[in-house]
């Protein structure tokens, strides 16, 4: 262990079993762009991979399928309940992966990985610079670090709706009061460069939907699910009441189900580079 008595977490989204259901919808929304990212970055057969902040293990299982029987994948997350759920799902799928309860900033995370992947984690950390240094240290020389994260300010709804705008404002305020950065996506190339990565590449993607089904519907549904998931943090930080969050969630669900409303998730920046 690196230290004890953890500070209050900047993470504002409720995890555990309710969080797993939100992550399922989130995965459906971002799977096309994440799979394209893995194709671009390249996941070698037989690679040793680390999925940091793995949540329910959706990307962990995808990495395992890509590296094959001769590779190995470890998923780590600080949420013990999420790790247990991921283990259960991996067993049900017959997947040979390891899941460990590990905090990126506090615990040993291992070294010598061919691929280190992290999605939607740095945005929730008060020390993303130190986290990037740890990601670099976990990769072997010549290994690849792959990061995806959000730029919440890029989210949009058309026609504009006050509930959508208010939700974004609450999310932003709660996250920043916890010391997190909801717009960290735009900083990813700089963070990786400053950590010591070389040959950095990046692109921006954005799940957006109009139809209330399929990946489009998932992209829209992520927003009310996220609103409901930040209720406790918003109340603790004094930026919204339980009643307001409930009202916003209902309105966002209505917008998600309206085929004439275009609703996006936050803009996502994908960046990857090589450890020299």
One Martini backbone bead per residue (centre of mass of N, CA, C, O) as a GRO file, in nm:
protein
  276
    1UNK     BB    1   0.098   0.035   0.018
    2UNK     BB    2   0.110   0.389   0.000
    3UNK     BB    3  -0.144   0.464   0.182
    4UNK     BB    4  -0.373   0.621   0.409
    5UNK     BB    5  -0.656   0.755   0.451
    6UNK     BB    6  -0.864   0.850   0.243
    7UNK     BB    7  -0.986   1.079   0.068
    8UNK     BB    8  -1.225   1.233  -0.064
    9UNK     BB    9  -1.399   1.156  -0.330
   10UNK     BB   10  -1.445   1.286  -0.660
   11UNK     BB   11  -1.655   1.077  -0.707
   12UNK     BB   12  -2.009   1.130  -0.818
   13UNK     BB   13  -2.083   0.837  -0.905
   14UNK     BB   14  -2.273   0.581  -0.857
   15UNK     BB   15  -2.217   0.257  -0.778
   16UNK     BB   16  -2.228  -0.063  -0.807
   17UNK     BB   17  -2.514  -0.201  -0.906
   18UNK     BB   18  -2.645   0.056  -1.025
   19UNK     BB   19  -2.387   0.132  -1.188
   20UNK     BB   20  -2.385  -0.113  -1.378
   21UNK     BB   21  -2.636  -0.036  -1.545
   22UNK     BB   22  -2.518   0.221  -1.656
   23UNK     BB   23  -2.264   0.089  -1.789
   24UNK     BB   24  -2.420  -0.072  -1.998
   25UNK     BB   25  -2.524   0.173  -2.153
   26UNK     BB   26  -2.255   0.308  -2.202
   27UNK     BB   27  -2.132   0.080  -2.368
   28UNK     BB   28  -2.341   0.089  -2.598
   29UNK     BB   29  -2.264   0.385  -2.681
   30UNK     BB   30  -1.920   0.341  -2.699
   31UNK     BB   31  -1.828   0.084  -2.848
   32UNK     BB   32  -1.759   0.176  -3.138
   33UNK     BB   33  -1.527   0.377  -3.046
   34UNK     BB   34  -1.356   0.183  -2.876
   35UNK     BB   35  -1.298  -0.030  -3.094
   36UNK     BB   36  -1.157   0.169  -3.285
   37UNK     BB   37  -0.931   0.240  -3.089
   38UNK     BB   38  -0.808  -0.044  -3.060
   39UNK     BB   39  -0.738  -0.064  -3.358
   40UNK     BB   40  -0.546   0.181  -3.372
   41UNK     BB   41  -0.349   0.103  -3.134
   42UNK     BB   42  -0.321  -0.191  -3.080
   43UNK     BB   43  -0.365  -0.545  -3.000
   44UNK     BB   44  -0.170  -0.782  -2.923
   45UNK     BB   45  -0.112  -1.086  -2.938
   46UNK     BB   46  -0.038  -1.198  -2.616
   47UNK     BB   47  -0.099  -0.977  -2.435
   48UNK     BB   48  -0.045  -0.760  -2.158
   49UNK     BB   49  -0.323  -0.632  -1.966
   50UNK     BB   50  -0.460  -0.313  -1.837
   51UNK     BB   51  -0.765  -0.228  -1.663
   52UNK     BB   52  -0.849   0.088  -1.558
   53UNK     BB   53  -1.137   0.119  -1.420
   54UNK     BB   54  -1.339  -0.134  -1.515
   55UNK     BB   55  -1.577  -0.204  -1.354
   56UNK     BB   56  -1.770  -0.446  -1.524
   57UNK     BB   57  -1.562  -0.542  -1.774
   58UNK     BB   58  -1.605  -0.478  -2.081
   59UNK     BB   59  -1.310  -0.418  -2.179
   60UNK     BB   60  -1.171  -0.660  -2.059
   61UNK     BB   61  -1.314  -0.869  -2.246
   62UNK     BB   62  -1.217  -0.748  -2.511
   63UNK     BB   63  -0.916  -0.784  -2.460
   64UNK     BB   64  -0.925  -1.092  -2.421
   65UNK     BB   65  -1.023  -1.154  -2.711
   66UNK     BB   66  -0.764  -1.027  -2.850
   67UNK     BB   67  -0.523  -1.193  -2.703
   68UNK     BB   68  -0.603  -1.456  -2.600
   69UNK     BB   69  -0.473  -1.742  -2.452
   70UNK     BB   70  -0.168  -1.605  -2.444
   71UNK     BB   71  -0.290  -1.393  -2.281
   72UNK     BB   72  -0.344  -1.111  -2.041
   73UNK     BB   73  -0.601  -0.986  -1.806
   74UNK     BB   74  -0.643  -0.692  -1.597
   75UNK     BB   75  -0.880  -0.574  -1.360
   76UNK     BB   76  -0.928  -0.250  -1.207
   77UNK     BB   77  -1.085  -0.137  -0.890
   78UNK     BB   78  -1.219   0.038  -0.609
   79UNK     BB   79  -1.488  -0.123  -0.653
   80UNK     BB   80  -1.585  -0.408  -0.502
   81UNK     BB   81  -1.866  -0.460  -0.624
   82UNK     BB   82  -1.783  -0.439  -0.921
   83UNK     BB   83  -1.580  -0.672  -0.914
   84UNK     BB   84  -1.780  -0.897  -0.843
   85UNK     BB   85  -1.955  -0.861  -1.093
   86UNK     BB   86  -1.731  -0.911  -1.299
   87UNK     BB   87  -1.664  -1.197  -1.213
   88UNK     BB   88  -1.940  -1.319  -1.270
   89UNK     BB   89  -1.946  -1.246  -1.576
   90UNK     BB   90  -1.689  -1.395  -1.656
   91UNK     BB   91  -1.779  -1.676  -1.573
   92UNK     BB   92  -2.032  -1.684  -1.758
   93UNK     BB   93  -1.833  -1.633  -2.022
   94UNK     BB   94  -1.553  -1.790  -1.989
   95UNK     BB   95  -1.339  -1.591  -1.881
   96UNK     BB   96  -0.976  -1.525  -1.856
   97UNK     BB   97  -0.969  -1.320  -1.580
   98UNK     BB   98  -0.859  -1.052  -1.368
   99UNK     BB   99  -0.975  -0.918  -1.050
  100UNK     BB  100  -0.904  -0.607  -0.871
  101UNK     BB  101  -0.875  -0.426  -0.575
  102UNK     BB  102  -0.779  -0.101  -0.694
  103UNK     BB  103  -0.596   0.196  -0.646
  104UNK     BB  104  -0.431   0.400  -0.850
  105UNK     BB  105  -0.310   0.610  -0.613
  106UNK     BB  106  -0.251   0.377  -0.364
  107UNK     BB  107  -0.170   0.125  -0.528
  108UNK     BB  108  -0.048  -0.139  -0.663
  109UNK     BB  109  -0.049  -0.213  -1.040
  110UNK     BB  110   0.200  -0.281  -1.179
  111UNK     BB  111   0.410  -0.424  -1.445
  112UNK     BB  112   0.484  -0.487  -1.789
  113UNK     BB  113   0.276  -0.380  -1.988
  114UNK     BB  114   0.161  -0.361  -2.314
  115UNK     BB  115  -0.129  -0.262  -2.199
  116UNK     BB  116  -0.291   0.050  -2.104
  117UNK     BB  117  -0.623   0.106  -1.985
  118UNK     BB  118  -0.841   0.411  -1.979
  119UNK     BB  119  -1.187   0.496  -1.877
  120UNK     BB  120  -1.333   0.742  -1.713
  121UNK     BB  121  -1.115   0.848  -1.468
  122UNK     BB  122  -0.952   1.119  -1.464
  123UNK     BB  123  -1.203   1.308  -1.421
  124UNK     BB  124  -1.219   1.189  -1.098
  125UNK     BB  125  -0.940   1.327  -1.037
  126UNK     BB  126  -0.722   1.535  -0.845
  127UNK     BB  127  -0.453   1.357  -0.978
  128UNK     BB  128  -0.386   1.312  -1.299
  129UNK     BB  129  -0.080   1.335  -1.321
  130UNK     BB  130  -0.009   1.100  -1.133
  131UNK     BB  131  -0.171   0.889  -1.285
  132UNK     BB  132  -0.007   0.900  -1.550
  133UNK     BB  133   0.257   0.808  -1.423
  134UNK     BB  134   0.143   0.525  -1.343
  135UNK     BB  135   0.071   0.428  -1.624
  136UNK     BB  136   0.356   0.439  -1.737
  137UNK     BB  137   0.485   0.244  -1.522
  138UNK     BB  138   0.305  -0.008  -1.611
  139UNK     BB  139   0.454   0.003  -1.863
  140UNK     BB  140   0.644  -0.103  -2.095
  141UNK     BB  141   0.884  -0.072  -2.297
  142UNK     BB  142   0.679  -0.004  -2.580
  143UNK     BB  143   0.424   0.046  -2.459
  144UNK     BB  144   0.067   0.109  -2.425
  145UNK     BB  145  -0.131   0.403  -2.376
  146UNK     BB  146  -0.491   0.426  -2.312
  147UNK     BB  147  -0.723   0.706  -2.347
  148UNK     BB  148  -1.047   0.800  -2.210
  149UNK     BB  149  -1.233   1.119  -2.216
  150UNK     BB  150  -1.406   1.399  -2.107
  151UNK     BB  151  -1.613   1.685  -2.248
  152UNK     BB  152  -1.883   1.828  -2.121
  153UNK     BB  153  -1.903   2.103  -2.284
  154UNK     BB  154  -1.984   1.933  -2.563
  155UNK     BB  155  -2.264   1.906  -2.492
  156UNK     BB  156  -2.600   1.842  -2.648
  157UNK     BB  157  -2.926   1.993  -2.736
  158UNK     BB  158  -3.200   1.927  -2.985
  159UNK     BB  159  -3.367   2.110  -2.864
  160UNK     BB  160  -3.333   2.312  -2.631
  161UNK     BB  161  -3.299   2.247  -2.266
  162UNK     BB  162  -3.306   2.331  -1.937
  163UNK     BB  163  -3.253   2.049  -1.809
  164UNK     BB  164  -2.994   1.984  -1.955
  165UNK     BB  165  -2.831   2.235  -1.867
  166UNK     BB  166  -2.865   2.190  -1.561
  167UNK     BB  167  -2.727   1.918  -1.540
  168UNK     BB  168  -2.448   2.011  -1.638
  169UNK     BB  169  -2.407   2.221  -1.412
  170UNK     BB  170  -2.417   2.023  -1.177
  171UNK     BB  171  -2.195   1.835  -1.259
  172UNK     BB  172  -1.971   2.045  -1.273
  173UNK     BB  173  -1.989   2.153  -0.982
  174UNK     BB  174  -1.951   1.889  -0.824
  175UNK     BB  175  -1.679   1.808  -0.945
  176UNK     BB  176  -1.516   2.070  -0.874
  177UNK     BB  177  -1.565   2.053  -0.562
  178UNK     BB  178  -1.390   1.771  -0.565
  179UNK     BB  179  -1.140   1.826  -0.784
  180UNK     BB  180  -1.241   1.783  -1.061
  181UNK     BB  181  -1.254   1.726  -1.440
  182UNK     BB  182  -1.505   1.748  -1.688
  183UNK     BB  183  -1.268   1.862  -1.920
  184UNK     BB  184  -1.010   1.664  -1.960
  185UNK     BB  185  -0.992   1.564  -2.254
  186UNK     BB  186  -0.827   1.810  -2.381
  187UNK     BB  187  -0.562   1.723  -2.188
  188UNK     BB  188  -0.444   1.445  -2.261
  189UNK     BB  189  -0.193   1.493  -2.438
  190UNK     BB  190  -0.044   1.660  -2.220
  191UNK     BB  191  -0.044   1.453  -1.991
  192UNK     BB  192   0.112   1.233  -2.148
  193UNK     BB  193   0.359   1.399  -2.218
  194UNK     BB  194   0.437   1.481  -1.922
  195UNK     BB  195   0.473   1.174  -1.834
  196UNK     BB  196   0.648   1.047  -2.113
  197UNK     BB  197   0.513   1.007  -2.367
  198UNK     BB  198   0.513   0.883  -2.701
  199UNK     BB  199   0.360   0.908  -2.990
  200UNK     BB  200   0.106   1.089  -2.987
  201UNK     BB  201  -0.242   1.031  -3.018
  202UNK     BB  202  -0.563   1.165  -3.154
  203UNK     BB  203  -0.926   1.193  -3.085
  204UNK     BB  204  -1.270   1.278  -3.160
  205UNK     BB  205  -1.582   1.187  -3.002
  206UNK     BB  206  -1.964   1.144  -3.032
  207UNK     BB  207  -2.232   1.043  -2.882
  208UNK     BB  208  -2.545   1.033  -3.067
  209UNK     BB  209  -2.911   1.097  -3.063
  210UNK     BB  210  -3.264   1.021  -3.165
  211UNK     BB  211  -3.324   0.745  -3.141
  212UNK     BB  212  -3.475   0.524  -2.878
  213UNK     BB  213  -3.246   0.317  -2.995
  214UNK     BB  214  -2.985   0.162  -2.952
  215UNK     BB  215  -2.704   0.351  -2.954
  216UNK     BB  216  -2.869   0.610  -2.952
  217UNK     BB  217  -3.042   0.551  -2.704
  218UNK     BB  218  -2.803   0.515  -2.512
  219UNK     BB  219  -2.685   0.801  -2.537
  220UNK     BB  220  -2.941   0.932  -2.412
  221UNK     BB  221  -2.977   0.757  -2.143
  222UNK     BB  222  -2.720   0.839  -1.988
  223UNK     BB  223  -2.818   1.110  -1.875
  224UNK     BB  224  -3.043   1.026  -1.667
  225UNK     BB  225  -2.866   0.818  -1.521
  226UNK     BB  226  -2.656   1.026  -1.425
  227UNK     BB  227  -2.838   1.210  -1.269
  228UNK     BB  228  -2.923   0.996  -1.059
  229UNK     BB  229  -2.612   0.926  -0.973
  230UNK     BB  230  -2.558   1.243  -0.847
  231UNK     BB  231  -2.738   1.314  -0.606
  232UNK     BB  232  -2.559   1.291  -0.353
  233UNK     BB  233  -2.333   1.485  -0.444
  234UNK     BB  234  -2.510   1.735  -0.498
  235UNK     BB  235  -2.607   1.758  -0.206
  236UNK     BB  236  -2.332   1.769  -0.059
  237UNK     BB  237  -2.244   2.034  -0.243
  238UNK     BB  238  -2.501   2.230  -0.282
  239UNK     BB  239  -2.631   2.220  -0.606
  240UNK     BB  240  -2.877   2.023  -0.518
  241UNK     BB  241  -3.171   1.865  -0.493
  242UNK     BB  242  -3.360   1.590  -0.487
  243UNK     BB  243  -3.598   1.715  -0.639
  244UNK     BB  244  -3.445   1.825  -0.881
  245UNK     BB  245  -3.320   1.563  -0.979
  246UNK     BB  246  -3.588   1.418  -1.026
  247UNK     BB  247  -3.698   1.617  -1.239
  248UNK     BB  248  -3.462   1.596  -1.439
  249UNK     BB  249  -3.479   1.293  -1.493
  250UNK     BB  250  -3.758   1.292  -1.616
  251UNK     BB  251  -3.698   1.490  -1.848
  252UNK     BB  252  -3.461   1.327  -1.974
  253UNK     BB  253  -3.633   1.081  -2.040
  254UNK     BB  254  -3.818   1.225  -2.235
  255UNK     BB  255  -3.597   1.311  -2.435
  256UNK     BB  256  -3.489   1.020  -2.492
  257UNK     BB  257  -3.790   0.931  -2.613
  258UNK     BB  258  -3.758   1.154  -2.834
  259UNK     BB  259  -3.727   1.145  -3.189
  260UNK     BB  260  -3.687   1.483  -3.210
  261UNK     BB  261  -3.440   1.455  -3.021
  262UNK     BB  262  -3.116   1.574  -2.981
  263UNK     BB  263  -2.865   1.378  -2.805
  264UNK     BB  264  -2.575   1.404  -2.609
  265UNK     BB  265  -2.285   1.331  -2.510
  266UNK     BB  266  -1.998   1.380  -2.426
  267UNK     BB  267  -1.716   1.455  -2.527
  268UNK     BB  268  -1.450   1.245  -2.667
  269UNK     BB  269  -1.118   1.171  -2.581
  270UNK     BB  270  -0.853   1.013  -2.762
  271UNK     BB  271  -0.545   0.870  -2.629
  272UNK     BB  272  -0.209   0.769  -2.744
  273UNK     BB  273   0.098   0.590  -2.638
  274UNK     BB  274   0.453   0.551  -2.576
  275UNK     BB  275   0.688   0.394  -2.401
  276UNK     BB  276   1.033   0.452  -2.412
   0.00000   0.00000   0.00000
